[in-house]
Amino acid sequence: MAIAFPTIGKWFRRPDGTLLEVVAVDEGDGTIEIQFFDGTIDEVEIDAWRDQLLIEVAAPEDWSGSVDMDPEDYKGTRTDEMPAGFHDPLKFLGKS
């Protein structure tokens, strides 16, 4: 079985079913930064990458994991507590 090369943006599955994405590769430090589907960040030594027994997979259908937030997540008890520009990212820019 060929060892999948750690490319930024690629998703992998561990034998236990855990999904992870490669988010950074630092050849100078010899490390690979990975982010699990739940948002947890970890670092793996490049030399240990092949020992992980990872299988390259397609990005999950809901690939956003823990960063998927709804407007309700930002609301407090007052309706005007929604951060400026949440619905329209350009709304917070000054109008000329």
N, C-alpha and C positions, 0 to 999 in steps of 0.2 A: 504494500500500500504506500502510495506517495505521500510525503508530508506536505501539508498545505502551507504555503509561504504566508507569513503574517503581513498582509497588505491592509493599510488603513482603509476603513469603511467596510471591510469584509466581516461577515458573521460566521461564527463557528458554534458547534454544539459539543459539549463534553459527553463522555459515555453515560453520565448520570442524567443527561437531558438539559443541563444548564446551558442557556444561550449567552453568548458574549460577542462583543464587537471589538475589533482592533481600532483604537483611537489614536495611537501614536507609536512610532518606532524610533528609538534613539540608538543608532548604531554606535555612537561614541561611548555611551554608557553601557551598551549591550543589553538594553531592556526594551520590552514591549509593554505599552500601557493598554489595558483592556477595560471595557466597561460591560458589566453584566446587564441583562435585560431590566433588572430592578433598579438600575442606576448606580450601583456600587462600582467603584473604580479600584483596580488592582494593577500590579506590575509583575511581569514575568521576565525572568532572565532569558535572553535569546537562546542560550545553550540549553535551557530547560523546555523550550517551546516544543520540540519534537517528542518529549516525554508526556505531553499533555493529552495525547491520543485524540486530538480534535478532528472533527469532520466539518468541512466547509459546507454551509447551508445558505439558502436564500434568506434575506432579511425577513423577520417575522411580519405578518400582516399588520400588526399594531407595533411597528418598530420603535415607537416613541417611548414605550415603557413608562418609567416613573416621571418623565418630563411632560407627559400628556396632561395638561391642566385645563379645566373648564373655567369660564368666567365666575362661576359660583365659588371657586376656590379662592378668589380674590376679594369677594364681597364680605363686608362686615354687616353690622346691623343697619347701617344707613345706606341708602341707595347711591349716595354720591361718593362713596368710598372706593369705587372702582378707579384704579390708576388711570391718569390721563393718557389717552392714546391707546387704551387696551383694544377697543373695537376698531379704531382707525389708526394705524401706526404713524400716519403723517399728521394727525390732528394736533399733536403736542408741539409741532413746529409753529413758529410765529407766522401769522398771516401778514402778507405785505400789502 
